[in-house]
Amino acid sequence: MRIQILGTGCPKCKKLAENAEAAAKALGVEYKIEKVTDITEIMKLGVMMTPALVVDGAVKSVGKALSADNIKEFLS
C-alpha cells in the first residue's frame, strides 16, 4: 500500500503523517509512506489545500489532519 502525505511540512502535515503511520501499523498492512512537498506534484493530483492523504493514488482527505482511527477506515 502506498500512502502519500501531501503538504509543505506544516504541523498539520506532520501530524497527518504520524497518524497515517500509526494507523497502518495498527492494521498490520504492508505500506510505504511518501511525503510530497512539491506544489506542482500536489496540484497534479487536483489538491488545492493541504494536508492531504492519498492512498494508492486516490485522494482520500484534503485539508484535515485526520486521526489514526479515521485513517484506518481508508486503509482497510
Backbone bond lengths (Angstrom), bond angles and torsions (degrees), N, CA, C in turn:
res aa  C-N    CA-C-N  psi(-1)  N-CA   C-N-CA  omega(-1)  CA-C   N-CA-C  phi
1 M - - - 1.451 - - 1.526 108.32 -
2 R 1.313 115.32 133.79 1.463 121.17 179.69 1.523 108.41 -107.31
3 I 1.325 115.47 117.76 1.459 121.91 -179.93 1.519 107.60 -111.61
4 Q 1.322 116.04 122.78 1.455 120.26 178.42 1.528 109.68 -113.52
5 I 1.326 114.90 136.59 1.450 121.85 174.43 1.524 106.00 -109.92
6 L 1.326 115.94 117.00 1.458 120.82 -178.72 1.521 109.20 -98.52
7 G 1.317 116.42 125.40 1.459 120.56 178.60 1.508 111.68 165.37
8 T 1.314 114.88 167.86 1.451 121.13 -174.11 1.527 113.52 -88.36
9 G 1.306 117.51 -1.50 1.461 119.95 -179.92 1.518 113.34 104.91
10 C 1.299 117.30 16.69 1.464 121.96 178.86 1.537 109.65 -68.60
11 P 1.323 118.74 166.53 1.463 120.88 179.53 1.540 113.43 -55.25
12 K 1.336 117.47 -38.51 1.475 119.93 178.71 1.529 110.77 -64.90
13 C 1.328 116.47 -38.31 1.462 121.06 179.24 1.527 110.12 -63.97
14 K 1.308 116.28 -44.14 1.465 121.30 179.74 1.523 110.71 -63.79
15 K 1.329 117.12 -40.50 1.463 121.61 179.42 1.532 110.40 -65.34
16 L 1.330 116.49 -42.09 1.462 120.43 178.43 1.530 110.39 -61.38
17 A 1.334 116.86 -41.25 1.467 120.87 178.85 1.524 110.82 -63.58
18 E 1.332 116.96 -44.50 1.474 121.03 178.07 1.522 110.78 -60.64
19 N 1.330 116.69 -45.60 1.462 120.88 -178.30 1.530 111.90 -67.30
20 A 1.327 117.08 -36.35 1.467 120.60 178.29 1.525 110.36 -64.94
21 E 1.321 115.96 -42.13 1.462 119.52 178.69 1.525 110.72 -65.42
22 A 1.324 117.04 -42.19 1.467 121.15 178.48 1.533 110.91 -61.72
23 A 1.331 116.57 -41.83 1.468 121.23 -179.41 1.529 110.55 -64.99
24 A 1.324 116.94 -44.95 1.465 120.79 -179.36 1.529 110.94 -64.07
25 K 1.324 116.52 -42.06 1.470 120.25 178.50 1.528 110.77 -64.53
26 A 1.329 116.79 -42.35 1.467 121.23 -179.13 1.527 111.46 -62.58
27 L 1.341 116.47 -35.35 1.470 120.26 179.93 1.529 112.04 -83.04
28 G 1.325 116.11 -14.97 1.458 119.73 179.57 1.522 113.64 72.55
29 V 1.325 116.69 26.04 1.465 119.75 179.21 1.530 109.93 -88.56
30 E 1.323 115.05 153.12 1.457 120.32 174.90 1.524 106.58 -79.77
31 Y 1.316 116.94 128.61 1.462 119.38 -174.28 1.522 111.78 -148.70
32 K 1.319 113.61 161.88 1.459 121.86 172.18 1.524 105.97 -136.13
33 I 1.336 116.28 126.39 1.464 120.13 178.32 1.517 108.66 -99.82
34 E 1.318 114.26 131.74 1.460 121.33 -179.97 1.531 107.73 -125.89
35 K 1.314 115.80 129.01 1.466 120.06 177.27 1.522 108.46 -98.22
36 V 1.318 115.52 124.00 1.463 121.68 -178.87 1.527 107.41 -108.70
37 T 1.333 115.96 113.07 1.460 120.41 -177.62 1.525 113.04 -110.31
38 D 1.323 117.64 -11.37 1.463 122.15 -178.85 1.531 109.65 -74.83
39 I 1.322 115.25 117.64 1.469 120.66 -177.41 1.528 112.11 -56.66
40 T 1.320 118.01 -38.24 1.463 121.73 179.68 1.523 110.43 -61.93
41 E 1.323 117.24 -43.99 1.465 121.46 179.38 1.537 110.59 -66.16
42 I 1.318 116.26 -39.88 1.472 120.85 178.69 1.528 109.65 -61.98
43 M 1.324 117.07 -44.32 1.463 121.18 -179.25 1.525 111.81 -67.58
44 K 1.334 118.10 -30.71 1.468 121.53 177.46 1.528 111.01 -60.78
45 L 1.333 115.96 -28.57 1.462 120.37 178.55 1.532 111.68 -85.93
46 G 1.333 117.00 1.99 1.459 121.33 177.42 1.513 113.28 81.89
47 V 1.325 117.14 15.85 1.465 121.18 -177.44 1.524 109.21 -96.72
48 M 1.328 115.94 127.68 1.459 121.07 -179.50 1.527 112.13 -113.58
49 M 1.327 117.56 -5.77 1.456 121.36 -179.81 1.522 108.34 -138.55
50 T 1.317 116.17 136.49 1.456 120.56 -179.43 1.527 109.75 -116.23
51 P 1.311 118.19 161.31 1.455 126.98 1.65 1.526 111.27 -76.66
52 A 1.319 114.52 159.11 1.461 120.08 177.02 1.529 108.81 -134.25
53 L 1.321 115.33 149.27 1.458 122.75 178.91 1.526 108.22 -113.21
54 V 1.334 115.60 127.03 1.460 121.55 178.39 1.519 107.24 -123.91
55 V 1.337 116.37 128.39 1.463 121.79 179.39 1.521 108.48 -119.22
56 D 1.323 115.70 119.52 1.471 122.10 -179.01 1.523 112.38 48.87
57 G 1.331 116.41 42.92 1.455 121.66 175.22 1.518 115.99 87.20
58 A 1.333 117.59 -5.71 1.467 120.97 -179.38 1.527 109.92 -106.30
59 V 1.336 116.72 126.92 1.458 121.36 178.39 1.524 108.19 -70.72
60 K 1.338 116.07 123.61 1.462 121.20 -177.26 1.524 113.09 -106.79
61 S 1.325 117.28 -28.37 1.462 120.43 -177.68 1.522 109.53 -154.10
62 V 1.332 115.80 143.08 1.465 121.41 179.61 1.524 109.07 -134.40
63 G 1.325 115.97 133.26 1.463 121.25 172.38 1.511 116.15 80.26
64 K 1.335 117.87 9.70 1.464 120.12 -177.93 1.525 110.58 -134.08
65 A 1.322 115.07 145.41 1.462 120.84 171.50 1.530 105.81 -95.95
66 L 1.321 116.09 86.37 1.458 121.58 -176.30 1.521 111.82 -63.59
67 S 1.331 115.77 152.97 1.462 120.42 174.41 1.523 109.16 -76.95
68 A 1.318 115.83 163.35 1.471 120.33 178.48 1.517 110.55 -58.85
69 D 1.328 117.77 -37.92 1.463 120.78 179.95 1.527 111.46 -64.07
70 N 1.333 117.12 -40.84 1.464 120.45 177.79 1.526 110.43 -64.18
71 I 1.319 116.62 -40.28 1.466 121.60 -178.03 1.513 110.76 -67.82
72 K 1.319 118.30 -33.75 1.479 121.74 178.84 1.522 111.19 -55.72
73 E 1.332 116.92 -35.89 1.471 120.88 179.86 1.529 111.17 -60.86
74 F 1.335 116.59 -36.93 1.466 120.87 -179.40 1.517 112.37 -77.77
75 L 1.335 116.78 -23.39 1.455 120.91 -175.65 1.519 113.57 -92.30
76 S 1.324 116.94 -16.76 1.474 118.79 -177.32 1.508 112.99 -98.35
